[in-house]
Amino acid sequence: MGKRYGIIGRPLGHSFSPRYFGDKFRREGIDARYDRFELQDIDEVGRLLEEHPDLVGFNVTIPYKQQIIPLLSALSPEAAAIGAVNCVRVERPADGSPRLTGYNTDARGFRQSLLEFIPDLTPVPGQEGQATEENNPECPTGMAARSSRFPRPDSETGLKALPGYDIDGQLPPGSPSPPHPTPNPAEITGALVLGNGGAARAVRYVLETLGIPHLTVSRHPRGEGEIGYPDIDGALLDSHPLLVNTTPLGMSPNTGTCPDLPYALLGPRHYLHDLVYNPEMTEFLLRGASQGAHVRNGLRMLYLQADESWRIWTSAPLRQEISE
């Protein structure tokens, strides 16, 4: 019997992952399936595991990237630092109680996509790798909340974080090839992260490792480093030429929506990266492109994070320091 993988979230009609993995399984002759599991509440994960004993891994999307954490047995160091999980590996030891380990592949996917979008962008000396558990007080190493249904692994059975993985840079057949402009990296003096959910946490983590100053833009700014959409003016856009949309605005079927920005103030020195990939050109990207800005959608990031998820699910368990 083949293994089962899937994605949890709500809603899931827009998700491209089932098609991506379905095509992969057929192309490579893999006996497996990838299903949508649209959960109304995160507590339904326990029932999901009981009903599908062949489920060995699943992705996590809106709105559960942070809500899933208390249910996990362990977190990878990167997921702990980010405070959000989009990939879960399921192990079923002899006692039958599933062990769930959470990872964040969004960060790896976004980083690679961003470096392809702006190829000359390089980490600021002394800044790379500064995003750690220590400066992420909202998500310390070792989460306080745990579920008794999913026991913590002991030090002898923890999973090893996977070694570095170089994506080959090839898109699946028939995929659009996004433009690769080559700006002066000195122009990327700052970034605006639109939205404050789980995906935004991964984006901020990557920006910190690259030494790019950033502000989070939210409808309800709550603290230091956050601003509201009405605060965005020409001066702010001049100092923050990279804009990353982590909200679902513009996603099918609500394709006419977009973040509330002064688009008329954008120009050729701005770079808009949308995490939305359906449609290919969101309203956010269309409005930026009409002003001459460089644009890129989230499809490449999706492929990269999906490939990393697959590698996590299919790698042999190894001993390594994992947050418990």
N, C-alpha and C positions, 0 to 999 in steps of 0.2 A: 504494500500500500504506500502511495506517495505521501510526502509530507505536505502540510498545509501552512500557508502564510497568509497575512492579511493586513488590513488597516482599520483602525478604530477612529471614530470621530463623529461629527454631526454638523452639517449634512455632508454626504459623501458623493453626491451625484456628479460633482465637478472633478473628482479625483482621477488622475491619469495613471496612478500606480497600478491598478489591476490590469489595465491594458499593457503597460510597460512590462510587468512581470509575466503576464500571459504570453506576450510575444517572445520574451526571453526564454521561457520554458519550452515553447514550441520550436524555436530556432535552435536551441541547444539540446533538445531531446531530454529535458529534465522531467521526471515524473513527480510533479508537484502542482499545487494550485494556489491562487492568491485571491482572497475574497474580501468584499466590503463588509464590515461589521459596524453598522450605524447604531451606536449606543445612545440611549436617552439619558444615561447617568453613568458616571465612571465606575460606580459600584457594580455594574453589570459585568465587569471584567472577570470576576470569579465564576459567574455562571457560564461565560463564554469559554473559559478554560475547561470547565466540567463537560460542556456539551461537545467540545472538539478536542479530544485527547491527542489528536495528531497535530495540533497547532504548536509550532516550534519557534515562531517569531512573528512579530507584527510591528507595523509602523503606527505612529500616533500623530494625529493632526488636530486642528481646531475642533473643540475647545479644551482638549485634554492634555496638552503638552506639559502643563504644570500639575494638573490634578492627578496625573498618573503616579507622581513621585511617591506619595505616602504608601502606595500599594506595592512598591518594588522591594525586592530583597537586597539589592545593591545598585550602586551607580558607578559608571566609569568616572575617572577623575575629571574629564572634560565636561560631562553632563552635570556633575556636582558643581563645577565652577560656573557653568552657564545658568543652572537652575531650571532647565527644561529638557524634556526627553522626547525624541521622535522615533526612536527605534528600541524595541524590547526583544531580548533573547529569552526564550522559555526553555528551561531545563527541567526534566522530570526524573529526580533521583529514585532510588529503589523504594523509598517510603511513600512515593506517590504524590507528595506535596510539591507543586510547581515552584520553582525558583525563578524569579524574574529579575533580569539585569537590564538597567536602562542606559542607553547611549544617546549621544546627540550627533547625528550625521549631517544636520543642517549646517553646522559650523564649517565642516570640511567642504561641503558642497558650495557654500557661499564664498568661502575664501578662494577656492580654485576658480569659480566663475568670475569673481571680482578681478583676480589677477589676469584672467584671459581678457576681460573687458578693458582693463587698463594695464597692458602688459608691462609697462615700465615702472609700475608702482612697486616700490620696495619698502620693507620695514624700516622705520626710523631707528638709527643706531641707539642701542640701550633701551628701546621700548618693546621690542618683540618679546612675547611671552609674558608680558606683565599682567595679563588677565588670569588670575589664579583664584583658588578658593579663599585665600587670605583677604583679597580686596573685593570679595563678593559676599558681603555679610548676610544677604538674604538667603543664601544657599550654602551653608557651611559644609565642610566634609563630614559626612555621616548625617543623614536626615533624621530629625527627631521623631517624625510620625512614621509608623510602620504598621502593616497589616498582619494580623496573626495568621491569615490564610496563606501568606507567602513568606515562609521562614527565611531568615538571613543565612547566607552561607558562612561557614566558619573559615578560618584563615587557611585551611588546607584545601578548600574547594572553591575559592574565589576564582573568577575568570581573569585572564590576563588581558589588559588593554591591547588592542591589535597593533602590530607594527605599522610603520609608515607605508602608505599605498599610493603609488603614482597612477592616476587615471591616464589612459592612453590618449585622451584628447579627442577621440572619435565619437561623433554623434550617431545614434541608430539610423539605419537607412530611412530616407524620406524626411528626416528632421530638418527644420530650418537652420541655416547657418547665420548666427547673429554677427553683427559687425564687430570688428576688433580695432577700435581707434587707438592711436598711440599718443596720448597727451603727455605734456611735460608733468612728471610726477609732482613737481613743486607746486603745481596748480591745485592739488588735492590737499588744501589746508584744513579741511574739516568736512564733516558729514552730518546730515540730518537723517535720523532714523524715524520714519513715520509709523507710529503705532507702538504699543508697549506690551505685546503678548509674548508667547513663548518663542516665536520666530525672531522677534526683536532682540531677545536676550542673546540668541546665537549670533546675530549680526553685530551687536555691540561687542561681544567677546572677540570676534574676528577683527573689528576695527581697533580694539585695544591692543591686540597682538601685533597689528601693523603700525601702531603708533599714530593712528589718525584720530584727532580730537573729534568728539561727536556730541550732539544734543539729541534727546528723544522728544519727539513732537507728539503730544497726546491731546485728546479732547478734554481731558481732565488732568492737567499736570499736577503732580503730587509732591515734588521735592526738587532737590538740587539736580541739575542736569536735565530737567524736563521743562518744556515750554509748551504753550498753546499755539494752535494754528494762527490766531490773530497776531501773534508775536513775530511772524515771519515777514520780513521786509527786504528791501534791496540790499541793505548792508549785510544782513545775516546771510543772504544767498551768495553774496560776493565772498564771504569768508567760509562758507560751507557749500562748495560746488558739487559735492556728491550727495544725492538724495536716494534713499533706499526705502521703498514702500513695503512694509511688512503687514499691512492691513489687508483684509479681503476685498476692499473697495475696487470695483472694476471687474471682479471675477464673474464669470458666467453663472447664472443668467442675468445678473445685474450689471451689464457691461457699460451702462451709461454713467456709473458712479466713479468718483475719483477723489483723492485727498483734496481738501480745500486749500489750495495754494495760489499765490499770485503768479500764475504761469507766464504772464506777459513780461515778467522780470527775468525769465530764464533766457539763456543764450548759448552760443557754441562752447563756452568753457564749462558748461554744466554736464553732469553725468547722472542719468536716472536709471537705477536698477530696480526693477519690480520683481517681487517674489512670486507674483501671480503669473501663470503660464497659459491660462485659458480664459480669454482669447490670447492669441499671440501678441497682438498690440492692444494693450488696455488703454482706456481713456487717459490715464496718467502718462503713459508713454506717447500717445498720439499728441497730446497737448505740448509735451516737452519737445518732441521732434519737430513740431510746427514752428518752434522758436529757435531751431537749430541745435538743440541739445543732443548729446549722444545718448542712446537708449539701449536697454537690454532687458529681456523678460526673464522669468524664472525657470524656463524649460531646461537650460543647461544645468542649473543647480539641482533640479529634480533628478536628472540622470545621474549626476555625481553622487548625491546623497543616497539614491536607490542602490547604486552599485556598492557603496560602502555598507549599506544595510545588509545586502546579500552576503558580503564578505564576513560580516559579523555573525550572521546566522549560520554560516556553513563552516566556520573555522573551528578547529578542535579546541575544547576548553583548556586554558593554560593558567598556571598560578601567577597572580600579579596583585599588586595593591589596588583594591577596589574599595570605594567608600561604602560602608555598611550601615 
